Amino acid sequence: MEMGAAVIMAVLVAMLVACAPSAAAGRVWLQEEGGKNGTARREVTYDGRALILDGARRMLFSGDIHYPRSTPEMWPGLIENAKKGGLDVIQTYVFWNVHEPIQGQYNFEGRYDLVKFIREVHAQGLYVSLRVGPFIEAEWKYGALPFWLHGVPNITFRSDNEPFKVHMQNFVAKIVKMMKDEKLYYPQGGPIIISQIENEYKLVEAAFHSRGPPYVQWAAAMAVNLQTGVPWMMCKQDDAPDPIINTCNGLICGETFLGPNSPKKPALWTENWTSRYPLYGHDPRFRSAADLAFAVALFIARKKGSFVNYYMYHGGTNFGRFASSYVTTSYYDGAPLDEYGLIWQSTWSHLRELHAAVKQSEEPLLSGSYSNYSFGEQQEGHVFETESDCVAFLVNFDKHKTSNIQFGEASFQLAPKSISILSGCRTVVFETAKINAQHGLRTAQIVQPLNDVDNWKIFKEPIPPEISNTTHTGNRFFEHLSTTKDETDYLWYLSRYDYRSMGHGQLVLNVESQAHVLHAYINNDYLGSVHGSHDGPKSIILKTPITLKEGQNSISLLSVMVGSPDSGAYMERRTFGIRKVSIQQGHHKSHSLNNELWKHQVGLYGEMNSIYTQEGSSRAQWTTIDKSAHLPLIWYKTTFDTPWGNDPVTLNLSSMGKGEVWINGESIGRYWVSFKTPSGQPTQSLYHIPRYFLKPRENNLVLMEEMGGDPLHITVNTMSVTRVSSSVNELSIPSLLSRRKHPAVRLRCQKGKHITDIEFASYGNPVEDCRSSGRRCLGSCHAETTEFVVKDACLGRRKCAIPVQPAKFGGDPCPGIEKSLSVVATCG
């Protein structure tokens, strides 16, 4: 018998009080290092201004890097570049369904080695924010809940439901114990300074009615009772119970965050979205460096923010089938570190400068008195001041007009939609809208076209016979995910139709499905396909003319999921797959097949027999390419050699349709290039192959092509930043990260490359934002010595810096005119 809600609430509140005697002060458990003699006490606490490490408030910049979305070989470089970018913290979710894919059977190997990932962060001197969840959403299939939960009797996910709470607590406790055993929490000498329980629950809480609020209280009490020694947080949970810190997720938390729910909690931003995650059929949506910087500065100024996390700092790759519904394999490619780990300029450098400017004034920001000012309808100021230091943030919200404001004894010009940070409340050290950082052009260079028809083999995926043995048989349609257990995207629906001619009139097959894609066959002849979209109707409809023979006809319908859902209330109740089938002739009444005998086959033959592996390949009868090669449901295989060097490797699949691709037996994800965006382009055509997946020679490439494509136009490519450019005004603010006291153009090629050519260089008044080469970018003023000076400083070097000063170019080429230095260089 269940306890009454009031009794449960009273018990949970008592647990919280017992577990957190110092909650009002934000204190958590600590331990001493070095035994009796000594020594430093490591602790994490918090107050209304910041997280406090060893007694000191800290301004912390953080970035999400998800260990399963890259490889262990990539982790050190990613973390190194994050640290160079000015981050203090690496944040990651814990992915339950990769760690416990089968109930009670755990996997922490390879890409899933959470401990190794955290140790690498620690080795490089950064902290960790560990988002345990264990529901995480994250555009990850089933929100990282393992699908076996779906089969637990009487379960309701993420609610005051005993079966769910038992399994959730078991997993959270296992992760916490693992972290403790490895001494990874900060009081133990490790890097973990904060953890998260649940994820954006407020978005669905109301749907659970009386089962929602008690679940929040229970989750909070359960987490705190594990005594990790570091604070816990809940994102987008305004009523997070003490001592849990409520945090903000979003694009503009400086405007939307209501603030901590207690004056004794700090303002933390757990997800500052660096772009928008891409969806098949959608054009990519990137976020400018200026917009990101503006949002960060505003959160710090308006909300007294002291922790900002970029989601994502490196997005990586949704390998295998882990992307959620309609989400692309590439994840947050426009983050400061792109999908391949290359530095995304100018975002990375501009944010690095912002971090330095904010850290320079850490003391007044975290300990000073605060005041704000209005300079107009769309202009405001925020000042933090101690007895010895002061910092001001001057804000212009006007997106179109420059604003001149008087602050103190000086006048300041604010660019449209910008924030200027004033060190000492006098000197501008950073402007969010003015980008002095270099821009980079990333290109894919073809290193091997796979156009030799003799090197390709094909295998035609067989359509299963209706009389095949299967346990999934009934006079109804089986639900897709509960039948496949989400172990494959594919489910065949098979039946027979006894046709008797009813005279003239076109025969039409009508199928309604709640899956994402549907392929139809009659008597093994392909009829057609239909697919949905992320924002489209729940159901997809196939209505196609057919031809039947007198007597028995086989109907074979292939239902396809492009990822399982990752969010929403009552996920365990969601249904997918075919709902209705009928045949109509002319104006006669349609004949419903809904209650006919249907057999269901899980997965494809090639999948179930792992023909994409070296061992499984022999289970398929591979043949040479023939005229059927471009039809749906064809497996392709070939080999290629690994490109020389260290540049990231990709496949260009723009000639294909939809399917999945494997390299040496490792799935690098789904592809869907036939689903064009409104601009007429594939959402994603380049697919990342981590070098760790490759052998020096004869790498096995296998594709399952679902809709029809041309493999002879596939190419193996390397990705690199081949061109860098920068334009800096002589009145620009010098970089805080440089010893130079004057503005300068700084160019840097990626590791392993150097500057091989200067395509354009002009000191004078070159055309603004002109990143091409040639004299068309020259203005009315140009120093003829520019090219010589820049080449002398840069050619043959990985990086160079050229001061924007007349003396560097032999004098002022045009007195009285404001000048800039613009350079476009080639890296190779």
Secondary structure, DSSP 8 states (H G I E B T S, - for coil): ----HHHHHHHHHHHHHHH-TTGGGT----EESSGGG---EE-EEE-SS-EEETTEEE-EEEEEE-GGGS-TTTHHHHHHHHHHTT-SEEEEE--HHHH-SBTTB---SGGG-HHHHHHHHHHTT-EEEEEEES---TTBGGGG--GGGGGSTT--TTSS-HHHHHHHHHHHHHHHHHHHHTT-BGGGTSSEEEEEES-STHHHHGGGGGGSHHHHHHHHHHHHHT--SS-EEEET-TT--TTSEEEEEES-HHHH----SSTTS-EEEEEEESEE--BTTS--EE--HHHHHHHHHHHHHHH-EEEEEEEEEE--B--TT-B-TTB-SB--TTSSB-TTS-B-TTHHHHHHHHHHHHHHTHHHHHHSEEEEEEEETTEEEEEEE-SS-EEEEEEE--SS--EEEEETTEEEEE-SSEEEEEETTTEEEEETT---S-EEEEEEEEEEE---GGG-EEEE-----TTS--S-EESS---HHHHHTTS-SEEEEEEEEEE---SSS-EEEEEEESSSEEEEEETTEEEEEEE--TTS-S-EEEEEEE---SEEEEEEEEEE-SS----STTGGG---SEEEEEEEETTS--EE-TTS-EEEEES-HHHHTTTTSTTGGGGS--B---TTTTSSSEEEEEEE---SSSS-EEEE-TT--EEEEEETTEEEEEEE-SSB-TTSSBS--EEEE-GGG--SS-EEEEEEESS---GGG-EEEEEEEEEEEEEEETTS---TTSS-SS-EEEEE--TT--EEEEEEEEEES--TT--S-SGGG--S-B-TTHHHHHHHHHTT-SEEEEE--GGGGTS-SSTTS--EEEEEEEE-
